[in-house]
Amino acid sequence: MSTGGHALGYDATPALSVPLRFFVTAPLFGLAAGLMLLVAPDLLQSRWTPGALALTHLITVGFMLMVIVGALFQILPVVCGAEIPGARPLATLLHPLLVSGTVTLVAGLYAMQPPWLILATALLSLAFALFLAFAVAGLWRTRGRSDSQRDLRAALLGLAIAIGLGVTLALILARGLPIPLLTTLDLHVGWALLGGLGVLVAATSWIVVPMFHITPPYPLLLSRYWTSACLGALVVWSLATIGESSLASTVSSVTLFAMLTLAGTFALATLRLQSRTRRRNPDASFGTFRFGMLCLLAGILVTALIPFVTIASLPVIAGVLLLHGGFTSVIQAMLYKIVPFLCWLHLTQAGIKAPNMRLLMPESRVRGQLRSHTVAVVALLLASITGHDLVTRAAGVTIIVSFAWLFSNQLYTLRTARQARRHNRPLRNPGATHSAT
């Protein structure tokens, strides 16, 4: 199979257990975020309280980074031809490091306990350093020049910078390093959202959107230069943010506006492509991906308003739209394509007549869960706007339901694939064909 003129190397795909251990674990951290809101509804009153920071990192590190690491184990060899050396033992080592590092980070932030923060820093730094070293070792041997290959390399750089800044923040809090806290925090958020998550979503979308949503390819100008423009703007913005002169402040504001414009351009281009899909009846995953792009656009607009509008809840609203409405929606939509496809692919490669992907993950289950996720986003927005404890607790319940349902659906896919492997024949469904989709 190929897309955009670039062949995908499915023969290089790692063992199924390598990415799936990260995918299956990730929803549990989202579920924990819902529990935290249910128990402590005051967490949404400010984005800078210890509890709010803990809640944010349950989603960004526990859910998003966990999925990202699992996805990169799959994407790097298949898209870039960069086979990660010793992928299975490396995943076996990284997974407990990420899980324990996330748990200690959240505990350390919530209680503001320096020993926990230092331990979390050590665990997460070791995990990402190991992954980055092995990923670079694989990339070093490849010479791929597709847009996705180039941008995946850039995403790894962006994630490395964001995590490095996060480690610095943890050490500022734990050890009182003489480094400006708020400046480092701004840099960490900018690089994490645009340089890491943003570039990674774009690099994946160059392939995933045309392939799974049956759309035309992205405009060449966008896919070729968007990431370079983002990284260039991030570098200029970072240098200006560190500076203390009035000129530096002006440059920082201008480049921030440029970054928001670039992010909005990508979201608008994706929505335009989706409007040109050749699918007669777009599925729930398609709709949630679109919902994610709309939330990203709304979050960008709200972020642009923050310097000009004195509403205390505006930063929290922007965070909900960008993180839970935008990136979490997109990641969940991708999971519903990636997990069934990987199960189908591994069964097929094992010589088993694999069930259709819609048997591995029925549309009714996907649609129900993604609707619950949409309800959770709306509930979170209402909680951020009203600040009412009862509304916040209700939002926590909807988040628990949504992530528990996502966890259950992934287990369903794995059970169905295991049943097909055990019987070495497709499941009964007279109306189904035995193709991937």
C-alpha positions as CSV (number, residue, x, y, z in Angstrom):
1,M,0.0,0.0,0.0
2,S,1.2,3.5,-0.7
3,T,-0.1,7.0,-0.2
4,G,1.0,10.3,-1.6
5,G,3.5,8.4,-3.8
6,H,5.3,6.9,-0.8
7,A,5.2,3.2,-0.2
8,L,4.5,2.0,3.3
9,G,6.7,-0.8,4.5
10,Y,4.3,-3.1,6.4
11,D,6.8,-5.9,6.4
12,A,8.8,-3.8,8.9
13,T,6.0,-3.6,11.4
14,P,7.0,-4.7,15.0
15,A,5.4,-7.4,17.1
16,L,1.7,-6.5,17.9
17,S,2.4,-6.4,21.6
18,V,5.0,-3.5,21.1
19,P,2.6,-0.7,20.3
20,L,-0.6,-2.2,21.9
21,R,0.7,-2.2,25.5
22,F,1.0,1.6,25.3
23,F,-2.4,2.0,23.5
24,V,-4.3,-0.1,26.0
25,T,-2.7,1.6,29.1
26,A,-3.3,5.2,27.9
27,P,-7.1,5.3,28.6
28,L,-6.5,4.4,32.2
29,F,-4.7,7.7,32.8
30,G,-7.7,9.6,31.2
31,L,-10.0,7.7,33.5
32,A,-7.8,8.8,36.5
33,A,-8.2,12.4,35.3
34,G,-12.0,12.0,35.5
35,L,-11.7,10.6,39.0
36,M,-9.6,13.5,40.0
37,L,-12.2,16.0,38.8
38,L,-14.9,14.0,40.6
39,V,-13.0,14.1,43.9
40,A,-11.6,17.6,43.6
41,P,-13.9,19.8,41.5
42,D,-11.9,23.0,42.2
43,L,-9.1,21.9,39.9
44,L,-10.5,23.9,36.9
45,Q,-10.5,27.3,38.7
46,S,-6.9,28.0,37.6
47,R,-4.5,26.4,35.2
48,W,-1.5,27.0,37.6
49,T,-2.6,25.3,40.8
50,P,-0.8,22.1,41.7
51,G,-3.9,20.1,41.1
52,A,-4.5,21.6,37.7
53,L,-0.9,20.8,36.7
54,A,-1.4,17.2,37.9
55,L,-4.7,16.9,35.9
56,T,-3.1,18.3,32.8
57,H,-0.2,15.9,32.9
58,L,-2.5,12.9,33.4
59,I,-3.8,13.8,29.9
60,T,-0.7,15.0,28.2
61,V,1.8,12.5,29.6
62,G,-0.4,9.7,30.7
63,F,-2.7,9.5,27.7
64,M,-1.1,11.5,24.9
65,L,2.6,10.7,25.3
66,M,1.7,7.0,26.0
67,V,-0.1,6.7,22.7
68,I,2.5,8.7,20.9
69,V,5.3,6.4,22.0
70,G,3.3,3.3,21.0
71,A,2.4,4.9,17.6
72,L,6.0,5.8,16.9
73,F,7.1,2.2,17.4
74,Q,4.8,1.4,14.5
75,I,5.1,4.6,12.4
76,L,8.9,4.9,12.3
77,P,9.6,1.5,10.6
78,V,6.5,1.5,8.4
79,V,6.5,5.1,7.2
80,C,10.2,6.0,7.5
81,G,11.8,2.6,7.1
82,A,13.5,3.2,10.4
83,E,13.4,-0.1,12.1
84,I,13.9,0.4,15.8
85,P,16.6,-2.0,17.1
86,G,15.3,-4.4,19.7
87,A,11.8,-3.0,19.6
88,R,10.2,-5.7,21.8
89,P,12.7,-5.6,24.7
90,L,12.9,-1.8,24.4
91,A,9.1,-1.6,24.7
92,T,9.1,-4.0,27.6
93,L,11.6,-1.7,29.4
94,L,10.0,1.7,28.4
95,H,6.4,0.8,29.3
96,P,6.9,0.5,33.1
97,L,9.3,3.5,33.1
98,L,6.6,5.6,31.4
99,V,3.8,4.3,33.7
100,S,5.7,4.8,36.9
101,G,7.2,8.1,35.8
102,T,3.7,9.5,35.0
103,V,2.3,8.3,38.3
104,T,5.1,9.8,40.3
105,L,5.0,13.1,38.3
106,V,1.2,13.5,38.9
107,A,1.7,12.7,42.6
108,G,4.6,15.1,42.9
109,L,2.7,17.9,41.2
110,Y,-0.5,17.4,43.1
111,A,1.3,17.3,46.5
112,M,4.2,19.5,45.4
113,Q,6.7,17.0,46.9
114,P,10.2,17.5,45.6
115,P,11.3,13.8,46.1
116,W,8.5,12.6,43.9
117,L,9.2,15.3,41.2
118,I,12.9,14.3,41.1
119,L,12.0,10.6,40.9
120,A,9.5,11.3,38.1
121,T,12.1,13.4,36.3
122,A,14.6,10.5,36.4
123,L,12.1,7.9,35.2
124,L,10.7,9.9,32.4
125,S,14.0,11.3,31.2
126,L,15.5,7.8,31.1
127,A,12.4,6.5,29.2
128,F,12.5,9.2,26.5
129,A,16.3,9.3,26.3
130,L,16.3,5.5,25.6
131,F,13.5,5.8,23.1
132,L,15.1,8.7,21.3
133,A,18.5,7.0,21.1
134,F,17.0,3.9,19.6
135,A,14.7,5.9,17.2
136,V,17.7,8.0,16.0
137,A,19.7,4.8,15.5
138,G,17.0,3.5,13.2
139,L,16.5,6.9,11.4
140,W,20.3,7.2,10.9
141,R,20.2,4.2,8.5
142,T,17.4,5.6,6.4
143,R,17.4,8.2,3.7
144,G,13.7,8.7,3.2
145,R,12.6,12.1,1.9
146,S,8.9,12.1,2.0
147,D,7.1,14.9,3.8
148,S,5.9,12.5,6.6
149,Q,9.4,11.1,7.1
150,R,11.0,14.5,7.4
151,D,8.3,15.8,9.7
152,L,8.4,12.8,12.0
153,R,12.1,13.6,12.5
154,A,11.1,17.2,13.3
155,A,8.4,16.0,15.7
156,L,11.0,13.9,17.6
157,L,13.1,17.0,18.0
158,G,10.2,19.1,19.1
159,L,9.2,16.4,21.7
160,A,12.8,16.2,23.0
161,I,12.9,20.0,23.5
162,A,9.5,20.0,25.2
163,I,10.5,17.2,27.5
164,G,13.8,18.8,28.3
165,L,11.9,22.0,29.3
166,G,9.5,19.9,31.4
167,V,12.5,18.4,33.2
168,T,13.9,21.8,33.8
169,L,10.5,22.9,35.2
170,A,10.4,20.0,37.6
171,L,13.9,20.8,38.8
172,I,12.9,24.4,39.3
173,L,10.0,23.3,41.5
174,A,12.0,20.6,43.3
175,R,15.4,22.2,43.7
176,G,14.8,25.9,43.2
177,L,17.0,26.3,40.1
178,P,17.7,30.0,39.4
179,I,15.8,29.9,36.1
180,P,12.6,32.0,35.5
181,L,9.7,29.7,36.1
182,L,7.0,31.4,34.0
183,T,9.3,31.9,31.0
184,T,10.3,28.2,31.1
185,L,6.7,27.2,31.5
186,D,5.6,29.3,28.4
187,L,8.4,27.7,26.4
188,H,7.4,24.2,27.6
189,V,3.8,24.7,26.6
190,G,4.7,26.2,23.2
191,W,7.1,23.4,22.2
192,A,4.9,20.7,23.6
193,L,1.7,21.8,21.8
194,L,3.1,23.0,18.4
195,G,6.6,21.6,18.1
196,G,5.7,18.2,19.5
197,L,2.0,17.3,19.3
198,G,1.2,19.7,16.5
199,V,4.0,18.6,14.2
200,L,3.4,14.9,15.0
201,V,-0.3,15.1,14.2
202,A,0.5,16.9,10.9
203,A,3.2,14.4,10.0
204,T,0.8,11.5,10.6
205,S,-2.1,13.3,8.9
206,W,-0.2,13.7,5.6
207,I,-0.7,9.9,5.3
208,V,-3.6,9.0,7.6
209,V,-6.2,11.5,6.3
210,P,-5.9,10.7,2.6
211,M,-5.6,6.9,3.4
212,F,-8.3,6.4,6.0
213,H,-10.6,9.3,5.2
214,I,-10.4,8.8,1.4
215,T,-9.5,12.4,0.5
216,P,-7.2,14.1,-1.9
217,P,-3.6,14.6,-0.6
218,Y,-2.8,17.8,1.3
219,P,-1.6,20.7,-0.8
220,L,2.1,20.3,-1.7
221,L,3.0,23.7,-0.4
222,L,1.5,22.9,3.0
223,S,2.9,19.4,3.5
224,R,6.4,20.5,2.3
225,Y,6.8,23.7,4.2
226,W,4.4,23.8,7.1
227,T,6.6,22.1,9.7
228,S,9.7,24.1,8.7
229,A,7.7,27.3,9.2
230,C,6.4,26.1,12.6
231,L,9.9,25.2,13.8
232,G,11.3,28.5,12.5
233,A,8.6,30.5,14.3
234,L,9.1,28.5,17.5
235,V,12.8,29.2,17.5
236,V,12.3,33.0,17.0
237,W,9.5,33.1,19.5
238,S,11.6,31.2,22.1
239,L,14.5,33.6,21.7
240,A,12.2,36.6,21.9
241,T,10.4,35.2,25.0
242,I,13.8,34.8,26.8
243,G,14.7,38.4,25.9
244,E,13.7,41.3,28.2
245,S,13.6,44.3,25.9
246,S,10.5,45.9,24.5
247,L,11.6,44.8,21.0
248,A,11.8,41.2,22.2
249,S,8.3,41.4,23.6
250,T,7.0,42.7,20.3
251,V,8.7,40.0,18.3
252,S,7.4,37.4,20.8
253,S,3.8,38.6,20.3
254,V,4.2,38.7,16.5
255,T,5.7,35.2,16.2
256,L,3.0,33.8,18.6
257,F,0.4,35.2,16.3
258,A,2.3,33.5,13.4
259,M,2.3,30.2,15.2
260,L,-1.4,30.4,15.9
261,T,-2.0,31.2,12.2
262,L,0.1,28.2,11.1
263,A,-1.8,25.9,13.4
264,G,-5.1,27.3,12.2
265,T,-4.1,26.9,8.6
266,F,-3.4,23.2,9.1
267,A,-6.8,22.6,10.8
268,L,-8.6,24.5,8.0
269,A,-6.8,22.6,5.3
270,T,-7.7,19.3,7.0
271,L,-11.4,20.3,7.3
272,R,-11.4,21.3,3.6
273,L,-9.9,17.9,2.6
274,Q,-12.5,16.1,4.7
275,S,-15.3,18.0,2.9
276,R,-14.0,16.4,-0.3
277,T,-14.0,12.8,1.0
278,R,-15.1,10.1,-1.4
279,R,-16.7,8.1,1.4
280,R,-20.4,7.9,1.0
281,N,-21.1,7.5,4.7
282,P,-18.2,8.8,6.8
283,D,-17.8,6.8,10.0
284,A,-17.7,8.0,13.6
285,S,-13.9,8.2,13.6
286,F,-14.1,10.6,10.6
287,G,-16.6,12.7,12.5
288,T,-14.5,12.9,15.6
289,F,-11.3,13.8,13.7
290,R,-13.3,16.7,12.2
291,F,-14.6,17.6,15.7
292,G,-11.0,17.7,16.9
293,M,-10.0,20.1,14.1
294,L,-13.0,22.3,14.9
295,C,-11.9,22.3,18.6
296,L,-8.4,23.1,17.7
297,L,-9.6,26.1,15.7
298,A,-11.8,27.3,18.6
299,G,-8.9,26.8,21.0
300,I,-6.6,28.9,18.7
301,L,-9.1,31.7,18.6
302,V,-9.6,31.7,22.3
303,T,-5.8,31.7,22.9
304,A,-5.5,34.7,20.5
305,L,-8.0,36.5,22.7
306,I,-6.3,36.0,26.0
307,P,-3.9,39.0,25.8
308,F,-6.9,41.3,25.0
309,V,-9.7,40.0,27.2
310,T,-9.6,39.9,31.0
311,I,-11.7,36.8,31.7
312,A,-10.1,34.6,34.3
313,S,-11.5,31.4,32.9
314,L,-10.3,32.0,29.3
315,P,-6.9,30.2,29.6
316,V,-8.7,27.2,31.1
317,I,-11.2,27.2,28.3
318,A,-8.4,27.4,25.7
319,G,-6.7,24.4,27.4
320,V,-9.9,22.3,27.3
321,L,-10.5,23.1,23.7
322,L,-6.9,22.4,22.6
323,L,-6.0,19.4,24.7
324,H,-9.3,17.5,25.4
325,G,-11.3,18.8,22.5
326,G,-8.5,18.9,19.9
327,F,-5.6,16.6,20.4
328,T,-7.5,14.0,22.5
329,S,-10.2,13.8,19.9
330,V,-7.7,13.4,17.0
331,I,-5.7,10.7,18.9
332,Q,-8.9,8.7,19.8
333,A,-10.0,8.9,16.1
334,M,-6.6,7.6,15.0
335,L,-6.7,4.8,17.6
336,Y,-9.9,3.5,16.1
337,K,-8.2,3.2,12.8
338,I,-4.8,2.0,13.9
339,V,-5.6,-0.7,16.5
340,P,-8.1,-2.7,14.3
341,F,-5.8,-2.3,11.3
342,L,-2.8,-3.6,13.2
343,C,-4.7,-6.6,14.4
344,W,-5.9,-7.2,10.9
345,L,-2.4,-6.8,9.5
346,H,-0.8,-9.2,12.0
347,L,-3.4,-11.8,11.4
348,T,-3.0,-11.5,7.7
349,Q,0.8,-11.7,7.9
350,A,0.4,-14.8,10.0
351,G,-1.5,-16.5,7.1
352,I,-4.8,-16.3,8.9
353,K,-8.0,-15.2,7.0
354,A,-8.5,-12.1,9.1
355,P,-12.0,-10.7,10.0
356,N,-13.0,-7.4,8.4
357,M,-11.9,-4.4,10.4
358,R,-15.5,-3.5,11.1
359,L,-15.8,-6.9,12.8
360,L,-12.7,-6.3,14.8
361,M,-14.2,-3.0,16.0
362,P,-17.9,-2.6,15.3
363,E,-19.0,0.9,14.3
364,S,-21.8,0.9,16.9
365,R,-19.2,0.6,19.7
366,V,-17.0,3.3,18.2
367,R,-19.9,5.7,17.6
368,G,-21.1,5.3,21.2
369,Q,-17.7,5.9,22.8
370,L,-16.9,8.9,20.6
371,R,-20.3,10.4,21.4
372,S,-19.5,10.0,25.1
373,H,-16.2,11.8,24.4
374,T,-18.0,14.7,22.7
375,V,-20.3,15.0,25.7
376,A,-17.2,15.0,28.0
377,V,-15.7,17.9,26.1
378,V,-18.9,19.9,26.3
379,A,-19.2,19.1,30.0
380,L,-15.6,20.2,30.6
381,L,-16.3,23.5,28.8
382,L,-19.4,24.2,30.8
383,A,-17.4,23.4,34.0
384,S,-14.7,25.8,32.9
385,I,-17.2,28.6,32.2
386,T,-19.4,28.2,35.2
387,G,-16.9,27.0,37.8
388,H,-19.7,25.2,39.6
389,D,-18.6,22.1,41.6
390,L,-21.6,20.1,40.5
391,V,-21.0,20.8,36.8
392,T,-17.3,19.9,37.3
393,R,-18.1,16.6,39.0
394,A,-20.6,15.8,36.2
395,A,-17.7,16.5,33.7
396,G,-15.5,14.1,35.7
397,V,-18.2,11.4,35.4
398,T,-18.5,11.8,31.6
399,I,-14.7,11.6,31.3
400,I,-14.6,8.4,33.3
401,V,-17.3,6.9,31.1
402,S,-15.6,8.0,27.9
403,F,-12.1,6.6,28.8
404,A,-13.5,3.4,30.4
405,W,-15.4,2.8,27.1
406,L,-12.3,3.5,25.0
407,F,-10.4,1.0,27.2
408,S,-13.2,-1.6,26.8
409,N,-13.4,-1.1,23.0
410,Q,-9.6,-1.8,22.6
411,L,-9.9,-4.9,24.7
412,Y,-12.9,-6.0,22.5
413,T,-10.7,-5.7,19.4
414,L,-7.9,-7.7,21.0
415,R,-10.3,-10.4,22.1
416,T,-11.9,-10.6,18.6
417,A,-8.4,-10.9,17.0
418,R,-7.3,-13.5,19.5
419,Q,-10.5,-15.5,18.8
420,A,-9.8,-15.4,15.0
421,R,-6.2,-16.5,15.6
422,R,-7.4,-19.4,17.9
423,H,-9.9,-20.7,15.3
424,N,-7.6,-19.9,12.4
425,R,-10.7,-18.7,10.4
426,P,-12.8,-15.6,10.1
427,L,-15.7,-14.9,12.5
428,R,-19.1,-15.6,11.2
429,N,-20.7,-12.7,9.4
430,P,-22.3,-13.6,6.1
431,G,-22.4,-10.0,4.9
432,A,-18.8,-9.2,5.5
433,T,-15.9,-9.4,3.1
434,H,-12.4,-10.3,4.3
435,S,-10.6,-7.1,3.3
436,A,-9.1,-4.6,5.7
437,T,-12.0,-2.1,5.5
